[in-house]
Amino acid sequence: MAALSINNVCKTYANGTDVLKGIDIAIEDGQFLILVGPSGCGKSTLLNMIAGLDDISSGDIEIGGKRVNDLSPKDRDIAMVFQSYALYPSMSVRKNISFGLEIRKMPQGEIDATVERVAQMLQMTHLLDRKPSQLSGGQRQRVAMGRALARNPSIFLFDEPLSNLDAKLRVEMRTEIKLMHQRLKSTIVYVTHDQIEAMTLGDRIAVMKDGIVQQFGSPQDIYDNPANLFVASFIGSPSMNFIPAQVVESAGVLGVKICDDQGCVILPLPHAQDKMKPWLGREVIFGIRPEQITDARTAYREGLPVMACHIDVIEPTGPDTLVFVSLNNTKVCCRTHPTEAKLPGHSMELVFDVSKAVLFDPTTEQRIA
Amino acid sequence: MAKHLTPGRIVLYAALLLMAIYYLLPLYVMLSTSVKTLDDIRGGNLIALPQSITLDAWSKAWSSACTGVECGGMKGFFWNSVKMAVPSVLISTLIGAVNGYVVSMWRFRGSDVLFTLLLVGCFIPFQVVLLPMARLLGELGIANTTSGLILVHVIYGLAFTTLFFRNFFVTIPDELVKAARIDGAGFWTIFLRILLPISGPIFMVCVIWQFTQIWNDFLFGVVFAAGESQPITVALNNLVNTSTGVKEYNVDMAAAIIAALPTLFVYMVAGRYFVRGLTAGAVKG
């Protein structure tokens, strides 16, 4: 187990492409770090650099306080789980797990004990003598994890380990990885493009785009306080609503003006008064999550702004029904209780919980308030 | 699916049968002529069945037919070819495997250029290298020896074997090598313990391809290894061209079949891997 710190790390390829532009991330011993972002954001490159499979152009990576820039992968005390599992095709499961231990010259008795322990922990003792080709996707995934666990490294690296599994298995394995982390208290760096995996697994999330960390923080913090429009749109499903709106003053309180085809309301934003002042009369992007626009029964709080809206489409998901309305000519998603949702074509009273609403600058896309 | 023999089907099968016969006819003529007596050959026509079967021509071709002034049959030259082909095939395949491993898994600055240059080697006609190669073998003191011929075939074969192995290894995910590196395996451990065990099909392709090329080669054999160490293809040519009065067609045919047997044998033993190896990686899974 060890802390990891990444200081001003850059990666430039020979042809001049900047893949990573000054990454700063630090996690403590035992934390679960998620690198999340769309494809091409540099998250896998960063993971490969932590592993030592890619060279670092500038900056430092430290594992357990020791600079590892110039160490080869085998000397960094890491283990990695790959998206394709990368099991050695010609070796049995047992051999796959023991291969790394043999190379490290662990005594045979110790190897056998380790394989046995890992196999029991992942409930795959009965699979030990099979070849990878005889395993299902989920079992291969397990073996790949077992191989990493057997090594007992100071840091585990996961490169989109669940992407090749079907939806049901993915959820199961997700829980299992989390359970493993809670039990072993190991330091983990986990790359994914799936924001749900990021939210559910991470202690710390680094949201990346274009080789830059857009925001680094705890899952809840990133969800509630996105640093910019990209982070706000990337984290959360269904995505946050972004409504272009004018900042106006009403009864001494600043708010945003929201209209549909039947009329307008002004949503006062008492928590953001100071930061809104310079924007009075100008257009901003008003960001509000679907669960913050709901029916009166779900909102359960008095005194929130209410607006009757014309429903375009509804999408029942089971626990909630997503209601789509049109506000300021933008499609807006609202999460309502299934029994309260009205049918398309009808009008419905929606309650706006603006206490967590955010505002973005329409040109820089940075957070205003 | 209709299982009836429609007129269309009958025409199709008839055409296929005809083509099969057309292709097999030379083999039949060779086999039947080789077991005929000379009288039988002179008396009957080319495709008539032999009146009596004799293996005299075969034993003569093997041990006492004349190839030029020598009259020791094909025996010695057959072993010459074996001594030349087996090491050439093995050495060129093994070096090709390492080359392919390096240019696919351990790319370095200029490795793509190197690979392209090697690829060009596949297209150099034999005739172009004859004179420089003769000079080189002379300098090395291995002109007119089997070792010299082995060197020529290894160098010439490398372009192909490297290409085969490289194309096979690029279909294997990089992650496999990355995983092994993290596990602590080095260059040779990864090659010997992870990649070689799954390279069976492409090994077969290389062996078949190289063996056929090298065994059937005539030009290099006649230029670089005349006389005692000449390969069987050259000896066959000499045998057929050596006339001592009567032309012994049955001996010629037997000698030709003897010269062709090893390649046929290799195809039969390893042929099923050939198609599998050539299409490896074409489909996922």
Interface residues (C-beta under 8 A of the other chain):
Chain A: N48 A51 G52 L53 S72 P73 K74 I78 A79 M80 F82 Q83 S84 A86 Y88 P89 S90 M91 F99 G100 I103 R104 R147 R151 D159
Chain B: P173 E175 L176 K178 A179 A180 R181 I182 D183 G184 A185 T189 R193 I194 P197 I198
